[in-house]
Amino acid sequence: MAERAHPKDPEFQDRWVWSRRFKGVIPWPHLLRSTWKQGLIARYRFCQPYAVGKRVLDVPCGAGWGTSLLRGTGRLVGADISEEAIQYAQTHFGDRAEFRLGDMQHLPFADASFDLVICVEGIEHVAVNVAEQFIREAVRVLSAAGRIILTNPLPDRDRPPNLYHIHEYELEELETLVEPWFKTELREVRTVGSVRITYFVGEVHRRTPNPVEPEANRVG
C-alpha cells in the first residue's frame, strides 16, 4: 500500500511562515500546522480510550508513526505488508510497539491474540474482496469480546480522486461489510480538513462463526 503517513513527508510537517501584523507593517513568524498531521493525531486520539490496557493490533500500520502515539496498552503491535515500512517502524518506534510484516488477508497471529484491532484509513487501499477477508481475519484474531475500529474517507465527487484508493466506502457499504461480524457501538462522520471520514467502532458478535483459516497462516 502506498500513501503512508510518514514523519519526514513534507505534507505531514508543520512549518514556520511569515505574515505581516500591526497593519501589515511588521513581519511575524507563524506556525502553520499540517492538516494531514493533525488528522493523523486526531484519529489515534479517538482510538486511545479503547486501547488502554488492551492487546492492540494496528493494521496497516505503515511507518508506525500512528501506532506509536497509542499509550497504556497491554500489548501494542503494528502490521503492514511493506517490508520497507516495517523496517522503518522497528528502527524509529520499536521501543514503543512491536512491528510485524503481515498481509491484511492473512494476519500472522494466532486466534484470539488481541482485544482491539485498529484499521485507520486502510480498507480503501485494498479491493473489496480483500477487505471482506480482512474483516474475517480481524474476527479470528480478536478475543470473544474484542472490538474493531475502522476509519474510511467517504466518496466525494467534488474532491480530486486519490490514485492510491481502490474503493472508498459509502456509509451504508461500510455497514454491510462490517455488521454481519460486529455489533455497532459507534458510527459517525467527522470532517478532517476538507475530507469527511467515517468512524466505526464495533464489538464482535457473540455468535459470530469462527472464520476458517489454514493452519499455515496461524503464527503466534
N, C-alpha and C positions, 0 to 999 in steps of 0.2 A: 504494500500500500504506500503510495506516495503522499505528499502533502502532510507531513508530520510537524507538530508543534516542536520547535527547536529553539533553545535559548539564544543561539547565535544568529538566527534568522532575523534580518533587519525588520521584517514585518512584526516580529514579536518583541522588539526592543523599544523601551522608552527613549526619548531623545530630547535634548535641550534645543529650543528655538528662540529666536529673538523677536520680541514685539515692542511696540512703542507705547509708552504710557505718559501720563501727565500732558494731555493734549497732543499726543503724538510726537513729543519732543525728545524724551529720554528713552534710549533703548533699554529693554528689560528682559532678562532671561526667563523663559517659561518652560516648564517640563511638560512635554506633550506625551501623554501616556498612550501606549499601543492598545488599540481596541481589541486586537487579537489576543494579546497577553491578558488583558482584563477579562476577556471572555473565557479563556482557559482557567484562570483563577476562580472565576465565578462558578464554573461547572464543578470543579473539585471542591469548592467550598460547600456547594449543595450536597455533595456526596459525603462530606466529612462526618456529620452526625450519625449517619448509618454505618460508618466504618469503625467507630470506636469499639475496641475490644473484640472485633470480629476478624475472622480469617478472610482476607480480601484478595480477589483476583481482578486485575485491571487489564482488559484486552480489547483492542490492540493498544499497547502502551506506548508505541513509538519510541522516542528517545528517552522515555522515563521521567520527563520533567513533571508532567501532571501527577503521575503516580507518587513522586517524591513529596508532593505537597500534603499528602494524607498523613495524619498523626494519630497516635494512640491505638493502632490496630494490634490485634493479637498476632497476625501474620500478614505480610504485605508482599504480593507477587505481581509482577508485570510480565505479560507475554506478548510477543509480536513475531510476525513471520519474517521480518527483515533481520538478518544476522548483523548488518551494519548498525542498525538502530539498537539492538540488544547489546552489542559491544560498547556503544556509547553510553547506554544506560548503566551498564555494570561499572564502567570506568568513573562516571560522574555522580551516580546516585546509588551505587552499590552498598553504601553504608546506611541507606535508608530503606531499601527494599531488595527482594530477590528478583532476578530477571531471568526469564527462560525463553528460548526460541520455541514458537508454537503457532500452529495454524488454527484459525477460528473454527474450522470444521472438525479438527481433531485435537482438542486441548490435551496437552501432555500431562494430565493429572489424574489421580485415582478418583473413584466415585466418592462423593460427599467430602471433598477436601476443603471446601470453602463455605462460608456463611453469606458472602456477598460477592456478586460478580458485577463489575462496572464496565460499561461499554460506552465511552464518551466519543461521540461522532465517529463511530466505526462501521456501523452496518450499511451506511450509504456508500461505502467504498467497495462493497462486495456485491456479487449477484444475489438475487432474491433467494435462489436455492441454497446458496452458501449461508445467507442469513438465517434461513429456516433450520439448517443443520447446526448452526451456532447456538440457536435457542435451545435445541435439544441437548447439545453438549453442556450448555450452562446448567440445565436442569440436572444433568448427570453429575457434575462436579459439585453441586450445591447440596448442603445438608437439608433435612426434611423441612425445616422452617426457613430455608435460605431465601435471599432476595436478589433481584436484579435491578440495576439502574441503567437505563438507556437514555441517551440524548441523540436527537436527529434533526437536521435542518429541514424545515418544511419547504416544499417546492414553491418557487415564486417566479412567475413569468417575467416580472419586471427586473429580476436580478440576473446578471450575466451568468450563463451556465458554468458550473465548476467542472473542468475537464477530468478531475480526479474522482468525481462522484458518479457511480454507476446507477444508483437508484435512490432518490430521496423519497421518503415515505410521507404520504398524507397521514393525518392523524388516524383516520379510520383504518388505513392499511396497516399501520403500526399495531393497532389494537388487534386486528385479525391475525397478525404474525405472532403476537406475544400472549394474548389472553387464553388460548387453549392450554397453556402451560403455567401461566402465572395469574394470580388474582390481583387485580389492580388496587394499589394503595394510594397512588397519586398519579395524576395525569394532568399536565398543564402546559401552556405555551408561554415562553418568555422571549423577549426581544433582546438580542445582543447585537449592538451596533445597528445594522440595517437588516439583520437576519432573524427570522422567527424560528425558535428552537423548541421542539417538543421534549419535555422531561417526562419520563415514565419510571415509576417505581412499582414493582410487583413482587408478591410473595408466591413461592412455589405452591401450586395446588396440592393439597394433602393426598389426593388420589391420582396425581399425575403418574401415568405408567412410566417405568424406567426405560429410557431410550436404549436400544440395543446397540452396543458399541464393541467392535472387535477388541479382544484382549490385547492385541499388539499395540493399541493406541493408549492403553491404560498404564500410565507410568506414575509411580509415586513421587 
